[in-house]
Amino acid sequence: MSHREQQLTFDPRGHQLTNINVWTPDSQWLAYDVRPNGASFTGLSIERVNVESGVVEVVYRAQHGAHVGVVTVSPDAPARYAFIHGPEYPDSVWHYDFHHRRGVIVSEPDRELAITLDAMDITAPYTPGALRGGTHVHVFSPDGSRLSFTYNDHVMHELDPALDLRNVGVAVPLQGVNPPKQHPREYDGSHYCVLVSETTPQPQPGSDQINRAYEEGWIGQRGYTRSDGRQQRWALAFIGDTLSSSGEKLPEVFIVDLPQDDADYAKAGARPLQGTARHLPAPPLGIRQRRLTFTGQRRFPGVVTTPRHWLRSSPDGSMIACLMKDDAGVVQLWVVSPNGGDPRQVTHGEQGIQSAFSWHPQGGRIALVCDNSLMLCEVASGRMQRLTQRTALPPSGDAIVFSPDGSKVAFMREIDGFSQIFVVEL
């Protein structure tokens, strides 16, 4: 049986949901940005729509030639909205790009005030806790205390050849960071920001080295239980691009355990937290990334990157879900423990999974797109339940997001060439 879906946005602009944390904590509002499609970054406003009344409110409007997008909402009230902010007064040298963007947070009720999350310092000597480039997809931790993001580095981008590798970072509420402003594009940040992944431009084939870290997700509502029985409070999973022994790109699942104490983020490891003129910022002392999947011998090795998806952990932290192909080449849902071991194949359908996905807040079920329908997948059995009727054009694969109360799923469909927001009740 399929459920009745409800269209929430109608005006002829694109409405883009982020892949997680798009609901306000009370499950009443959905936050989105306005751009024709997910690949463009031309939005001028962050908005929200009420799922009961359909009322639309502007949360923030960009000024001075800047663009904004990719909004997520804090899980705790009052709602805070984190999103990408492009440069004001862009010019031919400094305009929106992977390494020229920042995270900002707007809090209720003072929506006009956007606080910059990540400080920027691109003039040596660099500042610990500041970054030197652009951050992207800012996701609050399940308790709302900190955020993860992906990152690209301006200083490395300017080298010849460029060594600007995508990495995963964390913003913690340790202290504000105020670098000396020696360049007109440098600015302060509200949070202490560090990279937590480790990349290298030329990974050794067949090794655990990676040249790209991306599509990260927080582990568990309160972390996960390690194999020795102790609780690891903070951890992130991400996709890391390794090279197979024959030198082919091989995306695998990685995890990084993070410090319990925020002060530990300010302790440098072997290399400077803030980076050097020829090195990316480095993870804090004691942070080591660990590879969880080893799929090189499979018929279709690696985590798939089409459809684009983000690693998502079950609420209890015991399983990390990802998409990989089965031996027939069909994209299926799989889960792997944060402690490692063989991944378990969840779905076995002839139709491949077509989207990013999210877990039900109580665990046990995942919402995703398959066979051109929104589906509810029972993780224990792999059984699928259709939530929307099959349509000629599938729902958008970018975002399938449960409400915090578990009663609804938000998603998008393309209508007359523009993406519009829908919800379906369970």
N, C-alpha and C positions, 0 to 999 in steps of 0.2 A: 504494500500500500504506500502511495506517495502522499506527502503532506502538502498543504497549501502554502505556496510561497507568496511573499508580499514585496512589491517593489516600493522602495523608499525614496529614490531620487528620480527626477523626470526631466530636469532642464537639460538642454543640449550642450553640456560640457562633460568632459570625462570626470568620473568620480573614482578615486583610487584609494582602496583600503590597503593598509600594510598587512603583512602576513601573520601578525600576532598582536595582542594587546590593543585592539581597536575599540573596545567597549569601555565606557565609564564604569567605575566599580559597582554602581547600582543596576547595571545591565539595561539602562534606559536610553543611552545615547551611543551612537557610532561616530567616531572621528575619522576624517578622511581628508585628502587633499584634492585639489581641482586641477587636473591636467588631462589632455586627450587620451593618453595611454601610459602604461607603466614605464615605457622606454624614454619618454620625453621628460624634461624637467623644466616646465614652463609655468608651473602653478603660482598664483599670486596670493592664495589664501588657504588657511587651515579652517575647516568647518566641522560642524557636527549636526547629525539629524536624530530627532527623537523617534524611537521605533514604535511608539504608541500613537503619537499625534502627527508625525511627519514634519513637525516644525524644524526649520533649518536655522542654525545660528553660526555666525562667523566667530571663530575663536581668535584668529590672528590674521592680519593682512600685511603682506610685505611692502616695504617702501624702498625708494631710491634705486630702482632697477634690480633689486634682489628677487630671487624666487625661493619658494618654500615647498616642502613635501615630505612624504614618508613619515606620517605622524603615528606615535604610539601613546597610550594612556597609562598612567600609573595605576597599579592594582589597589592602592589605598586612597581613601578620600581625605580632603577634597582633591578632585582630579587635577593631575598635572599632565601637561601635554609636551612630549619631547618630539622634536622633528629636525630635519635638515634645513639649514638656512644658507643660501648662497650669498656671495659677496655683494654688498651694497656698492653703488657707483662702479659697476664692472667696466673694464676697459680691455683693449686688445691683449694686454699682458696678463691681467688678473681678472678672470671671469670664472663662472661656475665650471668646475671640473672635479674629478675624483679627489684631487689633492688640494682643491680650493673650496671647501665647504666646512661648516661647523654644526655642532649640535646646539640647540637652544631648548630651554624649558619655559613654558608659560603655565602659570598656576591660576586656578580659580581663587578669588573672583577677579583678579587684576589681569585681564587678558592682554592688555596692550604692552605689558612689560615682558620682554623676552630676555631671559638670563642666559648668557653663553655658558655652555657646559665645559668645553675643552679650550684651555688657553693655547695660543699660537705663538711660538718663538722660532723664527727661521734665521736668526742671526747668532753665529757662534760668539761666546760659549752659550750653549743651549741651557734651558731651565728644566730641572727635574719636575715632573708633574705636569708640565706643558707638553703639547705635541707640536709637530712641524708640518702639518698638512691637513687633510680633510677626513672627517668622520661621517658615518653613514649608518642608517637603520639602528637608531638608539632604542634599546629595549630594556625597560625596567626589570630588575630582578623580581621574583614572586612576592617579596615583602616590600618592594618599592624603594629600598634603601640605596641602590646603586644601579648602574646601567652598563650594558655591553654595547659594542659597536664594531663595525669594520672600519679599516683605516688605510689611507694612502698618503705617502710622504712627499712633501714638496722638495725638500733638500735632495733626496735620492732621485726624484724625478728630473732635477736639473743637471744631474751628472751625465756624462757621455761615455758609454751608453747609460741610459737611465736604469736605476736599480730600485725602482718604485714597486715593491711587492705588496700585495694586499695582505693585511694582518688583522688579527682580532685584538681589541683592547677593552679595558674596563675603566669606568669613572667611579671613584669612591668618594664619599663625603668626608674625607680626611681634613682638607683645608682648601680654601681658594688659592689660586695660583696667579701671581702677578709678575710676569716677566718684564724686564726693562724694554720699553718700546723703541727699538732702533730701526724699525721698518714700518711704513704706514699701514701695512696689513697685519701687524701683530696686535694681539688683544689678550685680555685677562679671561680666566675661566673660574666657574664656581666650584668645580670638582678637581680632584687630583687624578690625572689620567695617565695610564701606563699601557704598554702593549703586553699581552700575555702569551702570544704565540711567537714562534721562532721560525723564520724562513731563511732560505739561502738561494741565491740566484741560480746556481747549478747543482741541484740535488744529485747525490751519487745514485746511479741506477740500482734498483734493488734494495735501497736503504730506507730508513724511516724519515729522511730529510724531505722537506716540502718547500715549494717555491710560492705557495699561495695558501692562506688560511681564510675561510669564509663561511657564511650561512650558519652562524653559531646559535646555540640555544642554552639557556640556563638549565642545570640539572636539578630536578625535584623542587618541591615547594620549600624543602629545607635541606637540600643536598641529597646525598646518597649514603648507603651503608657500605663501607669498604669490606673487602674479603676477610679482614682481621676482626670484623664486628664493630669497628669504630665508625662514628659518623663523620663524613667529610661535608662540612657545612656549605662550602661554596665551590662550585665547579662549572665549567662550560664545556660543551661538546662543539666541535666544528668539523667541517670538511677540510682536509688537507690534501693538496695535489702532490703526490709522490711520483717518482719515475719507476716504471717496471724494470725488470732486469734487462729488457730489450730496449729501454729508453723511451717507452710510450707513457703519456700522461695517465696516471692511475689515482683517481680521487678515493680517499679512504676516510674512515671515521677516526677522529682524534679527540682526546679529552685533556683538559688542563685543570688540575686541582689548584685552588686559590687560597690565599691566606685567610685565616679566621679573623685576625686583628688588622684593622685598616692601617695602622701605623707600619705594618710590615710591607705595605705596597711602596713605601718610600725608601726601602733598603735595597741598594743596588747589588746585583750579582756580579758576574765576571766582567760585564761590560756596562757602560753608563746607561742608566734608565733613560736619559734624555737623548741618547745617540751622539754620534760624532759627525764630522763633515763627510765621512765615507761609510758610516754604519747607521742602520736604522736604530731607533730606540730599542732597548733590550728589556726583557721581562725582569721583574724584581727577583731578589735572592730566593732561591729554593723553588721557584716555579719551573716545572718541567712538563712539556707536553708528552703525551703517551698515545701510541697508536693502538686502536681497538680492533680494527678489521684488517685482515690480510687476504685479499680476494684475488691475488695475481694468478692463481692456478685455476680459477673458475672459467667456465666457457665464455661468460660475459663479465669480465672483472670490473670492480670499482663501483662506487656510488654513482648513480646517474645524476647528471646536471640538467637534463631535459626530461620531464618538467623540472623547472627550478623549484627547489624546496629547501627548507631550513631544518636542521636536526632539532627534534622536539622530544623532550623527556616526559615520561609518565609522572604524574604528580608525586608519587612516592619515590621517584628517582631510580627505580630498579631497571628501567628500560629506556633506551634511546632509540627512537624510530627514525628510519631513513628509507629511501627508495633505491632498489637495485634490481637488475634484470634476473629472471630465472633462467634455466638452461635452454628454454625455448625463445629467449630474447624478449620476454614480456616483462614490463616494469611492474614490480610487486612491492608491497610494504614489508619491511623487515624490522626486527628489533634486536638490539645487542645490549648486553649489560655494561654499565660503566666500569666494571671490574675486568672486562674482556671476555674471552671465550667465543665460541662460534655464534654468528648471528642466526636468529630463528626467522624463517619465512612465515609471515602471517597470512597473506592473501595468496590464493592459487588460481585466480580467475584467468580466463582466456583474454579478457579485456584488461589492458594495462591501466595503472593509476595515472591520472592526468593532471595532478595538481599538488601544490603545497597542502599542508594538513594541520590539524590541531587536535589535542586530546580533550576529552570531556574533563571538566574540573574534578570530578570524582575518580577519574581514571577508567580503565576498562574498555573505552570506546574511542575511536578516532573518526573525525569527519573529513571526507576527501571527495574528489571527483573521480568517477569511473563509469565507463559506458555512457558518457555524455549526461550523467546524472550526478546530483549530490548524493553521496552515500554515507551511511553510518556503518563502520566496520567494528565488529567485536574482536578485540585483540586476542583473546584466548583461543577462539575457534576460527577466526578469519571470516566468519559469516557476515554477509553484506545485507544491509537493509536500505532500500531506495527512499530518499527523502524528497526528491523532486522527480517529475516525469522526465523520461528521456527526451532530449530535444536535438534537432539537427545540429545546432551549434552548442558545444558543451558550455557550462558555466566557466568563467575565467579561472585559470589555474593559479593565479597570483596569491589568493587569500581565501581560506576557508576557516572561519574563526568562531569557536564556541563563545557564548556569553558567559560572564563569570558565574551566573546562577545555573548554568547548564541547560537552560530551557530553549535556547535559540541558537541558530548558526547563521552568521553573516557571510555573504559571498557577493560576487559581481557577475553580471552578464553584459555582453555587448548588445546594445540596442541602437540601431541606425548608426553604427560606426563609433558610438561612444559607450564607455563602460558606466553602468548604473548599479546602484547598491540594492541588494535584496536580503531579506531574512526569511528563514523557514523555522517554524516551531517544531520541536520534537514531539 
